[in-house]
Amino acid sequence: MNNNKKKNNTAIIIILVVVGLLLILGLIAFIAFIAFLFFVVFKTLGDATITVGSYDKKVSSYYNHVVTSYSEYEYYFDSNNLTEDDFENNNYYIFSIENYQCGDPDYRANSISINKGLAKSIINKYELGLTYNQSCGVCAPSYNYIAIKLDKDVTRIIDFEYDLKARNHPNCGNVEYKPMIYIYPKEDMDVEVTLGNSELITTSYPKYNNSWNVFARKDGYLEYEGRTYYGLYWEGKNHKAKVEEDGFVIKGEDTSRFLEEKLEILGLNEREINEFIVYWLPKMEHNKYNYVRFETREEIDKYMPLEISPKPDSVIRIYMNYKALDKEIEVKEQELEKVERKGYSVIEWGGSII
């Protein structure tokens, strides 16, 4: 009886030891696997060596891949930023940037994360943080490429992402951008257009001189000093806009749909909506979010009174203020009243960056 009891105890001890050893070995294997993931697959580096250059827009759709030879680089970019010696010991991942904000092309890398695959020649995912100097004004898009230095054996990046942010945030407010005035008479006639606070005008076309005296045709075109125009253009200073209690917060990617809907409510026709969106879309759709508010008629008239002679049957003035946002904010949704245009009408649209 005692011998059997001893045998059972010994067996239990052996089983417990074996189970314990298996658990220890499993824990060691798990720790080793985590270490493998951390040091091999999810290795994070601190700095990226980048080269910045410019390119012709026609190649923008082509470049987002690893370039392994100087001849390929020279063929597409015709640039001396990189040389044959640079490609002797390194390859370069080259990608294009279309920046619709004003600023200089002084791009800098501030963070880099690389998820490597098992093969040395493949990077599963490459994430890069970029910054640039922002400036004020209305600018055409800038087209630049970024060349990231890689080891010579790296020939493929499966997934690449970059995040572009401004290093500085200048106050770009107080400017009323691109108000356009359209005149639609029921019959051809002379029309005088007068802006009340003309001392605020910084730019105009045709040149504003106390007033515009134009011959307005019923097809919407204007004749002035021997030339034909489709509208009267001006920009002004000291336009103080800010985030108000009401307005709209929209995703940048939803800008065009939002403007189509709201501008139709406010009375613009298809051509005017198209021109409005073509002007403002490049400045707004690449932002994460935008705060948008349309000024009231009282606010617009206070900033820049508008007098038309002969007096139109309807006058529509639309000034949009917007501010780029990194995250959503809460505002009361602005109420917009449906505007009907009738008879001899004058339409004006413009906007300001807060």
C-alpha positions as semicolon CSV with decimal commas, in nm:
position;residue;x (nm);y (nm);z (nm)
1;M;0,000;0,000;0,000
2;N;0,278;0,244;0,100
3;N;0,484;0,150;-0,206
4;N;0,190;0,229;-0,436
5;K;0,140;0,560;-0,262
6;K;0,505;0,653;-0,311
7;K;0,486;0,559;-0,679
8;N;0,180;0,781;-0,727
9;N;0,347;1,074;-0,557
10;T;0,657;1,032;-0,771
11;A;0,447;1,025;-1,089
12;I;0,264;1,342;-0,988
13;I;0,593;1,519;-0,918
14;I;0,733;1,412;-1,255
15;I;0,420;1,535;-1,431
16;L;0,435;1,871;-1,251
17;V;0,804;1,909;-1,339
18;V;0,739;1,830;-1,705
19;V;0,445;2,072;-1,717
20;G;0,655;2,339;-1,547
21;L;0,940;2,289;-1,794
22;L;0,697;2,309;-2,084
23;L;0,551;2,633;-1,948
24;I;0,897;2,780;-1,902
25;L;0,999;2,677;-2,254
26;G;0,674;2,824;-2,391
27;L;0,736;3,151;-2,209
28;I;1,092;3,167;-2,342
29;A;0,966;3,100;-2,695
30;F;0,701;3,370;-2,659
31;I;0,956;3,625;-2,534
32;A;1,189;3,533;-2,819
33;F;0,906;3,577;-3,071
34;I;0,817;3,921;-2,931
35;A;1,183;4,021;-2,943
36;F;1,201;3,898;-3,303
37;L;0,901;4,110;-3,397
38;F;1,041;4,415;-3,222
39;F;1,397;4,400;-3,351
40;V;1,342;4,250;-3,695
41;V;0,992;4,333;-3,816
42;F;0,901;4,652;-3,629
43;K;1,235;4,824;-3,605
44;T;1,195;5,203;-3,572
45;L;1,474;5,441;-3,676
46;G;1,523;5,802;-3,579
47;D;1,631;5,988;-3,892
48;A;1,578;5,967;-4,266
49;T;1,823;6,107;-4,519
50;I;1,616;6,282;-4,784
51;T;1,685;6,488;-5,094
52;V;1,430;6,739;-5,223
53;G;1,388;6,842;-5,587
54;S;1,125;6,974;-5,825
55;Y;0,963;6,800;-6,120
56;D;0,733;6,854;-6,412
57;K;0,368;6,777;-6,332
58;K;0,348;6,518;-6,609
59;V;0,560;6,266;-6,416
60;S;0,367;6,296;-6,090
61;S;0,155;5,987;-6,150
62;Y;0,464;5,774;-6,222
63;Y;0,685;5,822;-5,924
64;N;0,623;5,629;-5,609
65;H;0,881;5,353;-5,613
66;V;1,242;5,253;-5,556
67;V;1,490;5,387;-5,812
68;T;1,801;5,173;-5,846
69;S;2,000;5,356;-6,114
70;Y;2,111;5,710;-6,188
71;S;2,004;5,678;-6,553
72;E;1,640;5,623;-6,453
73;Y;1,653;5,914;-6,208
74;E;1,812;6,148;-6,462
75;Y;1,569;6,050;-6,738
76;Y;1,259;6,150;-6,543
77;F;1,383;6,435;-6,328
78;D;1,666;6,594;-6,528
79;S;1,809;6,707;-6,195
80;N;2,158;6,733;-6,048
81;N;2,043;6,694;-5,687
82;L;2,163;6,334;-5,697
83;T;2,470;6,207;-5,882
84;E;2,597;5,875;-6,017
85;D;2,808;5,837;-5,702
86;D;2,494;5,855;-5,489
87;F;2,357;5,543;-5,661
88;E;2,681;5,347;-5,630
89;N;2,611;5,231;-5,272
90;N;2,247;5,329;-5,230
91;N;1,904;5,307;-5,388
92;Y;1,641;5,579;-5,340
93;Y;1,270;5,562;-5,282
94;I;1,131;5,860;-5,476
95;F;0,779;5,989;-5,433
96;S;0,602;6,303;-5,550
97;I;0,432;6,574;-5,344
98;E;0,171;6,816;-5,472
99;N;0,148;7,084;-5,202
100;Y;-0,144;7,324;-5,240
101;Q;-0,043;7,543;-4,946
102;C;0,190;7,841;-4,981
103;G;0,542;7,777;-4,857
104;D;0,902;7,708;-4,951
105;P;1,017;7,358;-5,054
106;D;1,237;7,317;-4,744
107;Y;1,097;6,976;-4,657
108;R;1,249;6,805;-4,353
109;A;1,204;6,453;-4,218
110;N;1,107;6,449;-3,851
111;S;1,012;6,084;-3,802
112;I;1,055;5,752;-3,975
113;S;0,920;5,404;-3,908
114;I;1,014;5,092;-4,102
115;N;0,843;4,753;-4,083
116;K;1,081;4,512;-4,253
117;G;0,994;4,177;-4,404
118;L;1,199;3,861;-4,374
119;A;1,380;3,935;-4,700
120;K;1,641;4,212;-4,669
121;S;1,541;4,346;-5,009
122;I;1,179;4,418;-4,906
123;I;1,030;4,679;-4,672
124;N;0,670;4,591;-4,586
125;K;0,580;4,941;-4,470
126;Y;0,762;5,273;-4,456
127;E;0,613;5,570;-4,271
128;L;0,768;5,917;-4,296
129;G;0,684;6,243;-4,122
130;L;0,761;6,560;-4,321
131;T;0,743;6,929;-4,233
132;Y;0,768;7,248;-4,439
133;N;0,760;7,626;-4,389
134;Q;0,415;7,770;-4,456
135;S;0,356;8,124;-4,578
136;C;0,053;8,340;-4,651
137;G;-0,103;8,421;-4,985
138;V;-0,274;8,252;-5,276
139;C;-0,032;8,018;-5,451
140;A;-0,026;7,778;-5,739
141;P;0,046;7,415;-5,639
142;S;0,413;7,325;-5,597
143;Y;0,541;6,996;-5,739
144;N;0,835;6,842;-5,559
145;Y;0,984;6,498;-5,516
146;I;1,141;6,349;-5,208
147;A;1,423;6,095;-5,248
148;I;1,482;5,875;-4,940
149;K;1,822;5,709;-4,917
150;L;1,800;5,329;-4,883
151;D;2,049;5,046;-4,854
152;K;2,157;4,917;-5,193
153;D;1,993;4,578;-5,134
154;V;1,648;4,733;-5,074
155;T;1,464;4,718;-5,405
156;R;1,099;4,720;-5,302
157;I;0,869;4,901;-5,060
158;I;0,525;4,739;-5,044
159;D;0,338;5,010;-4,852
160;F;0,447;5,373;-4,813
161;E;0,278;5,656;-4,621
162;Y;0,385;6,009;-4,539
163;D;0,240;6,281;-4,318
164;L;0,298;6,643;-4,421
165;K;0,265;6,923;-4,166
166;A;0,367;7,288;-4,149
167;R;0,645;7,376;-3,905
168;N;0,491;7,718;-3,851
169;H;0,139;7,861;-3,861
170;P;0,147;8,224;-3,975
171;N;-0,159;8,440;-3,931
172;C;-0,292;8,448;-4,286
173;G;-0,620;8,617;-4,208
174;N;-0,745;8,969;-4,284
175;V;-0,746;8,920;-4,661
176;E;-1,060;8,893;-4,875
177;Y;-0,962;8,668;-5,167
178;K;-1,091;8,690;-5,520
179;P;-1,433;8,846;-5,502
180;M;-1,580;8,818;-5,852
181;I;-1,874;9,032;-5,962
182;Y;-2,100;8,905;-6,240
183;I;-2,365;9,124;-6,404
184;Y;-2,665;8,976;-6,584
185;P;-2,893;9,248;-6,732
186;K;-3,213;9,161;-6,916
187;E;-3,094;9,380;-7,203
188;D;-2,764;9,538;-7,308
189;M;-2,696;9,854;-7,107
190;D;-2,437;10,072;-6,932
191;V;-2,377;9,982;-6,566
192;E;-2,176;10,160;-6,298
193;V;-2,026;9,952;-6,015
194;T;-1,893;10,127;-5,704
195;L;-1,714;9,971;-5,405
196;G;-1,770;10,173;-5,089
197;N;-1,439;10,120;-4,906
198;S;-1,209;10,143;-5,204
199;E;-0,909;10,223;-4,982
200;L;-0,913;9,855;-4,877
201;I;-0,869;9,728;-5,235
202;T;-0,524;9,577;-5,293
203;T;-0,574;9,425;-5,639
204;S;-0,834;9,466;-5,912
205;Y;-0,889;9,363;-6,273
206;P;-0,979;9,552;-6,475
207;K;-0,818;9,830;-6,275
208;Y;-1,062;9,992;-6,033
209;N;-1,059;10,373;-6,041
210;N;-1,333;10,517;-5,817
211;S;-1,579;10,290;-5,999
212;W;-1,617;10,054;-6,293
213;N;-1,828;10,187;-6,580
214;V;-1,897;9,891;-6,805
215;F;-2,124;9,802;-7,092
216;A;-2,309;9,495;-6,968
217;R;-2,442;9,255;-7,229
218;K;-2,738;9,029;-7,166
219;D;-2,515;8,726;-7,231
220;G;-2,325;8,814;-6,910
221;Y;-2,012;8,956;-7,071
222;L;-1,884;9,304;-6,988
223;E;-1,714;9,550;-7,222
224;Y;-1,469;9,793;-7,065
225;E;-1,209;10,017;-7,233
226;G;-1,193;9,807;-7,549
227;R;-1,174;9,467;-7,383
228;T;-1,432;9,202;-7,291
229;Y;-1,456;9,045;-6,943
230;Y;-1,684;8,786;-6,785
231;G;-1,657;8,948;-6,441
232;L;-1,500;9,218;-6,226
233;Y;-1,226;9,103;-5,988
234;W;-1,088;9,259;-5,670
235;E;-0,912;9,166;-5,347
236;G;-0,909;9,360;-5,021
237;K;-0,718;9,389;-4,694
238;N;-0,820;9,419;-4,328
239;H;-1,101;9,168;-4,359
240;K;-1,131;9,039;-4,004
241;A;-1,279;8,690;-3,996
242;K;-1,277;8,447;-3,705
243;V;-1,433;8,122;-3,591
244;E;-1,786;8,206;-3,479
245;E;-2,041;8,013;-3,273
246;D;-2,209;7,890;-3,590
247;G;-2,080;7,747;-3,914
248;F;-1,994;7,402;-4,049
249;V;-1,714;7,154;-3,980
250;I;-1,646;6,928;-4,277
251;K;-1,383;6,676;-4,380
252;G;-1,143;6,807;-4,641
253;E;-1,234;6,522;-4,874
254;D;-1,600;6,629;-4,861
255;T;-1,531;6,990;-4,968
256;S;-1,661;6,973;-5,324
257;R;-1,990;6,803;-5,231
258;F;-2,043;7,047;-4,945
259;L;-1,982;7,354;-5,162
260;E;-2,204;7,225;-5,444
261;E;-2,493;7,187;-5,201
262;K;-2,452;7,514;-5,009
263;L;-2,371;7,739;-5,305
264;E;-2,683;7,621;-5,486
265;I;-2,887;7,716;-5,177
266;L;-2,720;8,058;-5,174
267;G;-2,819;8,125;-5,535
268;L;-2,519;8,055;-5,758
269;N;-2,570;7,892;-6,097
270;E;-2,369;7,596;-6,228
271;R;-2,098;7,806;-6,392
272;E;-2,048;8,021;-6,081
273;I;-2,041;7,716;-5,855
274;N;-1,780;7,560;-6,081
275;E;-1,557;7,869;-6,071
276;F;-1,595;7,902;-5,694
277;I;-1,499;7,538;-5,632
278;V;-1,212;7,539;-5,881
279;Y;-1,061;7,832;-5,692
280;W;-1,113;7,713;-5,333
281;L;-1,097;7,333;-5,362
282;P;-0,715;7,303;-5,388
283;K;-0,680;7,504;-5,067
284;M;-0,936;7,303;-4,869
285;E;-0,963;6,941;-4,977
286;H;-0,618;6,840;-4,850
287;N;-0,693;6,959;-4,495
288;K;-0,811;6,701;-4,244
289;Y;-1,110;6,918;-4,153
290;N;-1,231;7,269;-4,238
291;Y;-1,438;7,513;-4,040
292;V;-1,660;7,700;-4,288
293;R;-1,895;7,992;-4,239
294;F;-2,079;8,211;-4,489
295;E;-2,100;8,576;-4,387
296;T;-2,437;8,746;-4,353
297;R;-2,535;9,019;-4,597
298;E;-2,503;9,275;-4,320
299;E;-2,144;9,166;-4,246
300;I;-2,050;9,180;-4,614
301;D;-2,204;9,523;-4,673
302;K;-2,029;9,661;-4,365
303;Y;-1,687;9,550;-4,490
304;M;-1,732;9,648;-4,855
305;P;-2,050;9,836;-4,955
306;L;-2,155;9,771;-5,315
307;E;-2,358;10,013;-5,525
308;I;-2,492;9,928;-5,871
309;S;-2,654;10,173;-6,107
310;P;-2,910;10,106;-6,252
311;K;-3,030;9,918;-5,944
312;P;-3,062;9,541;-6,006
313;D;-3,371;9,335;-5,933
314;S;-3,159;9,102;-5,718
315;V;-2,809;9,119;-5,567
316;I;-2,643;8,806;-5,425
317;R;-2,320;8,844;-5,227
318;I;-2,143;8,534;-5,091
319;Y;-1,831;8,557;-4,873
320;M;-1,703;8,228;-4,733
321;N;-1,458;8,217;-4,441
322;Y;-1,272;7,895;-4,364
323;K;-1,004;7,764;-4,130
324;A;-0,807;7,441;-4,167
325;L;-0,840;7,209;-3,866
326;D;-0,642;6,909;-3,742
327;K;-0,946;6,777;-3,556
328;E;-1,320;6,839;-3,536
329;I;-1,463;7,119;-3,325
330;E;-1,822;7,169;-3,213
331;V;-2,016;7,462;-3,361
332;K;-2,382;7,531;-3,412
333;E;-2,479;7,449;-3,770
334;Q;-2,530;7,770;-3,965
335;E;-2,878;7,820;-4,107
336;L;-2,879;7,919;-4,473
337;E;-3,186;8,060;-4,641
338;K;-3,270;7,965;-4,997
339;V;-3,192;8,259;-5,228
340;E;-3,387;8,316;-5,548
341;R;-3,236;8,524;-5,828
342;K;-3,470;8,709;-6,057
343;G;-3,462;8,958;-6,342
344;Y;-3,161;9,185;-6,379
345;S;-2,918;9,036;-6,125
346;V;-2,569;9,098;-5,987
347;I;-2,377;8,812;-5,824
348;E;-2,057;8,835;-5,618
349;W;-1,855;8,565;-5,446
350;G;-1,532;8,567;-5,248
351;G;-1,372;8,424;-4,937
352;S;-1,118;8,457;-4,661
353;I;-0,877;8,228;-4,476
354;I;-0,907;8,255;-4,100
